[in-house]
């Protein structure tokens, strides 16, 4: 696996964790969790910046965003019991299709 893909995956994982921890912080009611979320977002951008040394922004950002969206949907379901409706699943399918199309060219 190329180094840039590892950095994109690390950025996406940091983003997913930040989103889930932010939800758990209950609107920054739990300050430590809120601060952890902010730090994880910063880590995500640092990892993304490393990937940008090797691939175009449009490709890196679309992959990062897609993994982040899908991971957050799965994490929301597993951790909080959140479910998507039919339109939500269609949206996830569109995100996946867009990344496949962007990375094919």
C-alpha positions as CSV (number, residue, x, y, z in Angstrom):
1,X,0.0,0.0,0.0
2,X,1.3,3.4,-0.9
3,X,2.4,5.8,1.8
4,X,-0.2,8.4,0.8
5,X,-3.0,5.9,1.2
6,X,-1.9,5.1,4.7
7,X,-2.0,8.8,5.6
8,X,-5.4,9.2,4.0
9,X,-6.7,6.2,6.0
10,X,-5.1,7.6,9.2
11,X,-6.7,11.0,8.5
12,X,-10.1,9.3,8.0
13,X,-9.8,7.2,11.1
14,X,-8.9,10.4,13.1
15,X,-11.9,12.1,11.6
16,X,-14.3,9.2,12.4
17,X,-13.1,9.0,16.0
18,X,-13.4,12.8,16.3
19,X,-17.0,12.7,15.1
20,X,-18.0,9.8,17.5
21,X,-16.2,11.4,20.5
22,X,-17.9,14.8,19.7
23,X,-21.3,13.0,19.8
24,X,-20.3,11.4,23.1
25,X,-19.3,14.9,24.5
26,X,-23.0,15.9,24.4
27,X,-22.4,19.3,22.8
28,X,-19.2,19.9,24.8
29,X,-20.9,19.1,28.1
30,X,-18.0,16.8,28.8
31,X,-15.1,19.2,28.1
32,X,-12.4,16.5,27.9
33,X,-14.2,14.6,25.2
34,X,-14.8,17.9,23.3
35,X,-11.1,18.8,23.5
36,X,-10.2,15.2,22.4
37,X,-12.4,15.6,19.4
38,X,-10.8,18.9,18.4
39,X,-7.3,17.4,18.8
40,X,-8.3,14.4,16.6
41,X,-9.6,16.8,13.9
42,X,-6.2,18.5,14.0
43,X,-4.5,15.1,13.6
44,X,-6.7,14.3,10.7
45,X,-5.6,17.5,8.9
46,X,-1.9,16.8,9.6
47,X,-2.2,13.3,8.2
48,X,-4.1,14.6,5.2
49,X,-1.3,17.2,4.6
50,X,1.2,14.3,4.4
51,X,-0.9,12.6,1.8
52,X,-1.1,15.8,-0.3
53,X,2.7,15.6,-0.9
54,X,2.0,12.7,-3.2
55,X,-1.5,13.1,-4.6
56,X,-3.8,15.9,-5.7
57,X,-6.1,17.5,-3.1
58,X,-9.2,16.5,-5.0
59,X,-8.4,12.8,-4.8
60,X,-7.1,12.8,-1.2
61,X,-10.0,14.9,0.1
62,X,-12.6,12.8,-1.7
63,X,-11.2,9.5,-0.4
64,X,-10.8,11.0,3.1
65,X,-14.4,12.3,3.1
66,X,-15.9,9.1,1.8
67,X,-14.1,7.0,4.4
68,X,-15.1,9.5,7.1
69,X,-18.7,9.5,6.0
70,X,-19.0,5.7,5.8
71,X,-17.1,5.2,9.0
72,X,-19.2,7.7,10.9
73,X,-22.4,6.1,9.6
74,X,-21.2,2.7,10.8
75,X,-19.8,4.1,14.1
76,X,-23.1,5.9,14.7
77,X,-25.0,2.7,14.2
78,X,-22.7,0.6,16.4
79,X,-22.1,3.1,19.2
80,X,-25.4,5.1,19.3
81,X,-28.0,2.9,17.4
82,X,-28.4,5.6,14.7
83,X,-30.0,4.2,11.5
84,X,-30.2,5.7,8.1
85,X,-33.4,5.7,6.0
86,X,-33.5,4.7,2.3
87,X,-32.4,8.1,1.1
88,X,-29.4,8.0,3.5
89,X,-28.2,4.7,2.1
90,X,-28.7,6.0,-1.4
91,X,-26.5,9.0,-0.4
92,X,-23.8,6.7,0.9
93,X,-23.9,4.8,-2.4
94,X,-23.5,8.1,-4.3
95,X,-20.5,9.0,-2.1
96,X,-18.8,5.6,-2.9
97,X,-19.6,5.9,-6.6
98,X,-18.2,9.5,-6.7
99,X,-14.9,8.3,-5.2
100,X,-14.6,5.4,-7.6
101,X,-15.2,7.8,-10.5
102,X,-12.7,10.4,-9.2
103,X,-10.0,7.9,-8.6
104,X,-10.5,6.2,-12.0
105,X,-9.3,9.1,-14.0
